[in-house]
């Protein structure tokens, strides 16, 4: 049979489980929010680049070739980790040219983009690398300007936070278990003192009382309740002692009288009438003794 866990161990496990659940929920919420914000940051960065190129195309009256140098310069000045890329589609939905990362991942024109200059089409494309590309398309002067950037710098921020939680989690659990054990032992110390005091209390040693901490908490209430119970038990035991003493006194007197009469009767020869008289008196004493016993039982 498996030995039961002590209350201290149970409380420690509960503290640890509570922290594990709380930290896990907090980590998931934090990671989700950071991932959402980093994705939004990536969209803002890409939107700024694509809008600048779209404005340049509108200024060039739709001459896609005229803004190629502008697009190349934007790619060259951007951070290499972004792997920025641009593509321009003509009015007939044909690809005019693709630069940077879009030259490698074969850009695709989104359907139903329309001609609204404020329209945006954003999607993530897996290009066989560890992280996806964020691709945004914007209509401009009858053309479609498309930009792409690598999501690694943005996704890594969220994953770094996730890794911190993963690495710190076991350490937090160990520290929590140690603190939980210390807290459990401190919380159980009054109960241990109650247990030791209760073991010293016996029927002949009822003057012992369970100590209280003075905190007025549930443990103090329990100690006071037990002390009141001990007081009631002590009162009951005292009444039983008085009853036993009174019973012994009430029984001793008729028993002594009965014994004396029998001894006197047996010391000298007696005729039948004297023996009968002694027996009658003895019977009366026995009846009196029976009445005393009946009163005691009631």
N, C-alpha and C positions, 0 to 999 in steps of 0.2 A: 504494500500500500504506500502510495506516494505521501511523503511528509507534507503537511499543509504549510503554506507560506505564512510567515509572520506578518502582522499588521504593518510593521515598518517597511518590509519588502513590498507589500501590496501598495502602500502609499507611494513609495519610490517609483514603482512601475506606472502608477497612475500619473504622477507628476511628469515622468518622461514621455508617456503616451500623449498627454495633453500638450506638451511642448512640441512633440513631433507633428501632431495634427495642426497646431497653430502655425508653426513655421512652414509646414508644407503648403497650407492654404495661402499664407502670406507670400511665399516664394512663387507659387503659381500665378497669383494675382499680379505680383510685381513684374514677373517675367512677361506676362501677357501685355501689361500696360507699356512696358519698355519696348517690347517688340512692335506694338501698335505705333508708338511714338517714333521709333526709328524708321519704320516704314513710311510714316508721314513725312519725316525729315528727308528721306530719299526722294519721295515724290516732289517735295518743294524744290530740292536742288535740281532735279531733272526738269521740272516745269519751268524753272527760271532759264535754263539753258535752251530748252526747246522754244519757249516764247521769244527769246532774243533772236533765234534763228528765223522764226516765223515772221517777226517784225522786219528783219533784214530782207526776207523774200518779198514781203509786201512792198517795202521801199524800192525794191528792184523790179517792181511790176511783174512779178512772177518769173523772172529770169533765174532759173535754178542754177545755171552755170555761174552766174555772177556771185552767188553766195557760197560757192564751194570753198574758196580760199578762206572765207569767214568761218566756215564750219571746221576746216582743217586747223585754223589757228585756235579755235575753242578747244579742240581735242588736245592739241599740243600743250596748251597752258593748264589743262585740268590735271588734277592729281592722278598719278598713274594707277593707284588702287581703284579708282572709279571706273577705269576702262571705258571711258565715254565713247559713244558712237553716234553718228547721225546718218540719216537716209532721207532722200527726197523722192516722192512719187509724183508723176505728172498728172495732168487732168484726165488722161486716158488710163489712170491707175497703173501705169508701168513704172518700174523703178528707174529713176534717172541715174542715181549713184548712191553708194553706201560707203561710209567712211568709218574708221576705227573698229570698235567691236561689232558694229552692225554689218561690217563687211565679212565677218566670220560666221555670224549666227543667222544669216539669210533672213532679212526682215520680211514680214508679211503685212500687207495693208489690211487694217481692220475694216470690217463690214459696217455699213450704215453709220459712218462717221458724220456725214452731212457737211454743210458749208458754214455752219455757225462758227465764227472765230473763237468763241468761248468754249466750244465743245472740246472734250478731252476723252481719250481712250487710253486706259492704263491696264497693263497686264504684266504678269511675271512669266518669263520664258526660261525653261531649263535648257541649257546649252551644253550638257555633258560635263559641266564643271561642278565644283563642290557647292557653289551658291548660285542662285538664279540671277537673271538679268531683269531689271525693271525697264519696261518699254512703254513710252508714251507717244501718242500720235495727235497732231494738231492740224486742222485745215488752215491753209493760208494762200490767198490769191489763186484759187483753183487747184492748188497743189496740196500735198500732205507732207508735213515735216514730222519726221520720227526721230526720237532720241532714245538712247539706252545707256544704262550705267549698271555696273556690277554691284550687287547687294552685299558683298562680303563685308566692307567696312561698317555697314549699318547693322547687319545681322550679328556680327561679332560682338558689338556692344551689348546686345541683349543676352547673347550666349555667355559672355564674360560674367554677367550678373548671375546667370543660372549656375555657372561653374563655381562661383563663390559660395553659393548656397550648398551645392553638392559637397564641396570640400569642407566647408565649415559645419555642415550638418552633423557628422559623427562626433566632432569635437564638442558641439553644443549638447549632444545627447549624453556624452560622458560627463561633462560638467553639470548638466541638469541632474543626472543620476546621483552624482556625489552630493550636490546641494540638496536634492530631494531626500537622500538618506539622512543627511545631517538635520534637516527640518523634521523628518519623521521621528528621529530619535529624540529631538527636543520636544516635540509634541507629545510623544508617548512617555516621557519621563514621569509626569504626574500619575499616569496609569500604572507604571511600574511601582511607584511608591505606594499607590493604593493596594496593589497586589501584595506587596511585602507586608503592609500593615494588616491586611485582611488575613494573611496566613498566621499572624501572631494572635489573632482574636480567637479565644476558645470559650467554652462554657464557664470556666473558672477565671478567665482573664478578659473581662468585658469592659475594662476601663480604658482600653486603647481606642483612639479616634483617628480617622483618616484625615491627614492634613490637607488644607486647601492652599491655593496659591494667592488668593486675594484678588485674582483677576476678574472674578464675577462671571466667568464664562461657563460653558456647558460642563466642563470637568469639575468646576467648583460646585455646580448644582448637583452633579452626581455624587460628589463627596459628601455634601450636606445631606442628601437623601439617604446615603448609606449610613451616615452617622446617626440620623434620626431612627433608622431601622435598628441599628445596634443599641440605641437607647431604649427602644421598645422591647428588644430582646432581653436587655439587662433588667428591665422592669419585670418582664415575665418570669425570668429566672429567679429574681428576688422574691416574687410572690410564691413561686414554687418552693423556694427554700423555707419561707415562713410557713407555708402549708405543711411541708414535710415535718418541720419542728412541732407544729401544733398537733399534727396527726400522731407523731411519736409520743407526745405528752398525753394525748387523749387515750391512746392504746396502752401506754405503760401502766397507768393507775389501775384499770380493771384487771389487767393481766397479773399484776403483782398481788392484787386482792385474791384473785382466783388461785394463784399458785400458793399463797399463804394458807387458804382454806384447805386446799388439797393436802398440803404438808401436815397441817394440824390433824386432819382426819386420818392420815396414814401413820402418825406417830403413836397413837394409842389404840388399843383394841376397842371396837365399837360394835354395839348390837345392831340389829337390822333397822330398828327405828331411827337410830342416830345416823346410820349410813344413808337411809332414805332422806332424812332431813338435810344432810350435807349435800346430797345430790340435787335436792330441790333448790337449795341456795346456789349451788354451782350452776344449775340450769338458768337461774335468774341472772347470775353474773354473765353467763354466755349470751343470754338475750340482750342484756345491756351492751355487751361488747359488739354484738351484731348490729344494734341500733347505731352505735358510734361509727362502725364501718360503713353502714348505709348512708349516714349523714356525710361522711367524708367523700363517698362516691358521688353523692348529689352535688 
